[in-house]
Amino acid sequence: MTVDTVRVVLVDDHAIVRDGVRAAVSGADPVRLGGREWNIEVIDEAADVAEAIESIVRTKPDVVVCDVHLPSGNAAAVIRGAVARGVTAKFLALSVSDAADDVIEVIRAGARGYVTKSIDGEELADAVVRIHAGDAVFSPLLAGFVLDTFSADLDTAATDPELDLLTAREQEVMRHLARGYTYREIASQLTISVKTVETHASAVLRKLQLSNRGELTRWAADRRIV
């Protein structure tokens, strides 16, 4: 059986936690998935948002395992900052928190999974490999309300007449604006020019009869579509 390696950057502000996670995933038995065996190699570590983004951009890992709460920010900030700089890694949140707000924010930012620190080494290794393979992974207690939340989002989006005023591209731009992305970050994520983003943003505000981004964020939050 072919043996491959998943390259991981580990982000946590506590060195003792990083040591434990590194030992747990590096020492775990190979994970079998898709006719292959996968080992995990922690190629770098970081302790805060800025350091994490620089590490991810520099090392180009397959998967980033990131604590949710960090000095100067959180996992969502790491994801958004890294993606804005062209990173294609997949993100797995690892936290002591199972609070709904924490989970939903990091998933909306782009994480493919969220597990709590009660997970053991074998389970974490399995989650990392599955994230790398394209699966979404959640601790069992979290999966239900994540599905409920995003199902509600889809239902709301499908029946909202104001949202129907926007083209598909305008809806994409609207969601990024409401989440706090800059025009340049949106342009990078959607592979369009900054000028085009500005044009779409103006159209969004005009069609929804809103004055500024703050009003747009409240509008989108009320409809649970960000």
C-alpha positions in Angstrom: 0.0 0.0 0.0 1.3 3.5 -0.9 2.3 5.6 2.0 2.0 9.4 1.7 2.5 12.3 4.0 0.2 15.1 5.0 2.3 18.3 5.8 0.8 20.2 8.7 1.3 23.7 10.3 0.2 23.7 13.9 -1.1 27.0 15.4 -1.6 27.4 19.1 -0.4 30.0 21.6 0.6 27.4 24.2 3.9 25.6 23.5 2.9 22.7 25.7 -0.3 22.1 23.6 1.7 22.3 20.4 4.2 19.7 21.8 1.3 17.4 22.8 -0.5 17.7 19.5 2.7 17.2 17.5 3.6 14.1 19.5 0.0 12.7 19.2 -0.3 13.1 15.4 3.3 12.2 14.5 3.2 9.1 16.7 -0.2 7.9 15.5 -0.5 4.8 13.3 -0.8 5.6 9.6 -4.3 6.5 8.6 -5.8 4.3 5.8 -7.9 6.3 3.3 -8.6 5.9 -0.4 -6.4 2.9 -0.8 -3.4 4.6 0.7 -1.7 5.0 4.1 -1.1 8.5 5.4 1.5 9.7 7.9 1.4 13.2 9.3 4.4 15.6 9.5 4.3 18.8 11.5 6.5 21.0 9.4 6.1 24.3 11.3 4.4 25.9 14.3 3.1 29.4 15.1 1.7 31.1 18.2 -0.3 34.1 17.0 -2.2 35.3 14.0 0.6 37.2 12.2 3.1 34.5 12.8 0.6 31.8 11.6 -0.1 33.6 8.3 3.6 34.1 7.5 4.3 30.4 8.3 1.4 29.1 6.2 2.4 31.3 3.2 6.1 30.3 3.5 5.7 26.6 4.1 2.6 25.9 2.0 1.2 23.0 4.1 -1.5 20.6 3.1 -3.5 21.2 6.3 -3.4 23.8 9.1 -4.5 22.7 12.5 -5.4 26.0 14.3 -6.6 26.9 17.8 -9.7 29.0 17.7 -8.6 31.7 20.2 -5.2 33.3 19.6 -3.3 36.4 20.7 -4.3 39.3 18.5 -7.2 37.5 16.9 -8.6 34.1 16.2 -8.6 31.2 13.7 -11.0 33.0 11.4 -8.5 35.8 11.0 -5.7 33.3 10.2 -7.8 31.7 7.6 -8.9 34.9 6.0 -5.4 36.3 6.0 -3.8 33.2 4.6 -6.4 32.8 1.8 -6.1 36.5 0.9 -2.4 35.7 0.2 -3.2 32.8 -2.2 -2.9 29.9 0.3 -4.7 26.7 -0.8 -4.2 24.7 2.4 -7.2 23.2 4.2 -8.0 24.3 7.8 -9.0 22.3 10.8 -10.0 24.1 14.0 -9.0 22.6 17.3 -10.3 24.2 20.4 -11.4 23.7 24.0 -14.6 25.6 23.0 -17.7 24.1 21.6 -19.6 27.4 21.7 -21.9 27.8 18.7 -20.5 31.3 17.8 -17.0 30.0 17.7 -17.8 27.1 15.5 -19.9 28.9 13.0 -17.5 31.8 12.7 -14.5 29.6 11.8 -16.5 27.4 9.4 -17.8 30.5 7.6 -14.3 31.8 7.4 -13.4 28.6 5.4 -12.4 25.9 7.8 -13.3 22.3 6.7 -13.7 21.0 10.2 -13.8 21.7 13.9 -12.9 19.3 16.7 -12.4 19.8 20.4 -9.3 19.2 22.4 -10.9 16.2 24.1 -10.1 14.3 20.9 -7.4 11.6 21.1 -4.3 11.4 18.9 -5.6 8.7 16.6 -8.9 10.6 16.0 -7.0 13.8 15.4 -4.7 12.1 12.9 -7.8 10.7 11.1 -9.4 14.1 11.0 -6.3 15.7 9.5 -6.1 13.1 6.7 -9.8 13.3 6.0 -9.6 17.1 5.8 -6.7 16.8 3.4 -8.8 14.4 1.3 -11.6 17.0 1.0 -14.0 15.7 3.7 -15.6 17.9 6.3 -15.0 16.8 9.9 -16.7 17.8 13.1 -16.8 16.4 16.6 -20.1 14.5 16.9 -21.7 17.0 19.3 -21.0 19.9 16.9 -22.2 18.3 13.7 -25.9 18.7 14.3 -26.1 22.4 15.0 -23.6 23.1 12.1 -25.9 21.3 9.7 -28.9 23.0 11.2 -27.3 26.5 10.9 -26.3 26.1 7.3 -29.6 24.5 6.4 -31.4 27.5 7.8 -29.0 29.7 5.8 -30.0 27.9 2.6 -33.7 28.1 3.4 -33.4 31.8 4.1 -31.4 32.5 1.0 -33.9 30.6 -1.2 -36.9 32.6 -0.1 -35.6 36.1 0.5 -36.9 38.4 -2.3 -34.3 41.1 -1.5 -31.5 38.6 -2.1 -33.1 37.7 -5.4 -32.4 41.3 -6.5 -28.7 40.4 -6.6 -26.9 38.5 -9.3 -24.9 35.4 -8.3 -21.6 37.4 -8.4 -23.1 40.3 -6.4 -24.2 37.8 -3.8 -20.7 36.4 -3.5 -19.3 39.9 -3.1 -22.0 40.8 -0.6 -21.2 37.9 1.6 -17.5 38.7 1.6 -18.2 42.4 2.3 -20.5 41.4 5.2 -17.8 39.2 6.7 -15.3 42.1 6.8 -13.1 41.4 3.8 -11.3 44.3 2.1 -11.9 45.0 -1.6 -8.4 43.7 -2.4 -9.0 40.5 -0.4 -12.3 39.9 -2.2 -10.7 40.5 -5.6 -8.0 37.9 -4.7 -10.5 35.3 -3.6 -12.9 35.7 -6.5 -10.1 36.3 -9.1 -11.5 39.6 -10.3 -10.1 43.1 -10.2 -10.5 45.5 -7.3 -12.4 47.9 -9.6 -14.9 45.1 -10.4 -15.3 44.5 -6.7 -16.0 48.2 -6.2 -18.6 48.1 -9.0 -20.4 45.1 -7.5 -20.3 46.5 -4.0 -21.9 49.7 -5.2 -24.6 47.7 -7.0 -25.3 45.6 -3.8 -25.8 48.7 -1.6 -27.9 50.4 -4.3 -30.2 47.4 -4.8 -30.6 46.7 -1.1 -31.1 50.4 -0.4 -28.3 50.4 2.2 -25.9 53.2 2.9 -22.7 51.5 4.0 -20.9 48.3 4.9 -22.1 48.4 8.6 -25.7 48.4 7.4 -24.9 45.6 5.0 -23.4 43.4 7.8 -26.5 43.9 9.9 -28.7 43.1 7.0 -26.9 39.9 6.2 -26.6 38.9 9.9 -30.3 39.3 10.4 -30.9 36.9 7.5 -28.2 34.5 8.7 -26.5 34.4 5.4 -22.9 35.2 6.4 
